[in-house]
Amino acid sequence: MTAARIVWFAAAAAVALMAAGCGERPQVVNYKQGKYQGKPDTPAYASAPYNGNRQQWDNAIDTRAQHQNEYVRLRD
């Protein structure tokens, strides 16, 4: 390749990179005072195995935590 061709490719790449930055849209937040704008969260216990039973979910979490407790596992 000749030096002129390398300069031409470098200039074309520079123009392409500069043009790539022109496509950004403005990111403006429309905030409504006092309103939560995020997605509504569902509680973890509302899923299929617990069907909204929070006590059953709490018991399952406590049991799982006890099985991960090394002190309890070593005593057995």
C-alpha positions in Angstrom: 0.0 0.0 0.0 1.1 3.5 -0.7 1.3 6.2 1.9 -1.4 8.2 0.2 -3.8 5.2 0.3 -3.0 4.7 4.1 -3.7 8.4 4.7 -7.0 8.1 2.7 -8.1 5.1 4.8 -7.2 6.8 8.0 -9.2 9.9 7.0 -12.2 7.8 6.0 -12.1 6.0 9.3 -11.9 9.3 11.2 -14.9 10.7 9.3 -16.9 7.5 10.0 -16.1 7.6 13.7 -17.1 11.3 13.9 -20.4 10.6 12.0 -21.2 7.7 14.4 -21.5 10.1 17.3 -24.2 12.1 15.6 -27.0 9.6 16.0 -27.5 10.0 19.7 -30.9 11.1 20.9 -31.4 13.4 23.8 -32.2 11.5 27.0 -34.8 13.5 28.9 -36.6 12.2 32.0 -40.3 13.2 32.4 -40.6 13.2 36.1 -44.0 13.4 37.7 -43.8 14.8 41.2 -44.6 12.2 43.9 -45.1 9.3 41.4 -42.8 6.2 41.1 -41.7 5.9 37.5 -40.2 2.4 37.7 -41.7 -0.9 36.9 -44.0 -2.3 39.7 -42.2 -5.0 41.6 -44.0 -8.2 42.6 -43.0 -9.7 45.9 -40.7 -12.8 45.8 -43.3 -15.0 47.5 -45.9 -14.2 44.8 -44.2 -16.7 42.4 -45.5 -20.2 41.5 -44.2 -22.4 44.4 -45.6 -20.1 47.2 -48.7 -18.5 45.5 -48.6 -15.5 47.7 -48.1 -17.4 51.0 -45.5 -15.3 52.7 -45.1 -17.5 55.8 -44.2 -20.5 53.6 -41.7 -18.4 51.7 -40.1 -17.2 55.0 -39.8 -20.7 56.2 -38.2 -21.8 53.0 -35.7 -19.0 53.1 -34.8 -19.8 56.8 -34.4 -23.5 56.0 -32.1 -22.6 53.1 -30.0 -20.3 55.3 -29.6 -23.0 57.9 -28.4 -25.5 55.3 -25.8 -23.0 54.3 -24.6 -22.4 57.8 -21.3 -24.2 58.3 -21.5 -24.2 62.1 -24.8 -26.2 62.0 -23.5 -28.5 59.3 -20.3 -29.3 61.3 -22.3 -30.1 64.5 -24.3 -32.9 62.8 
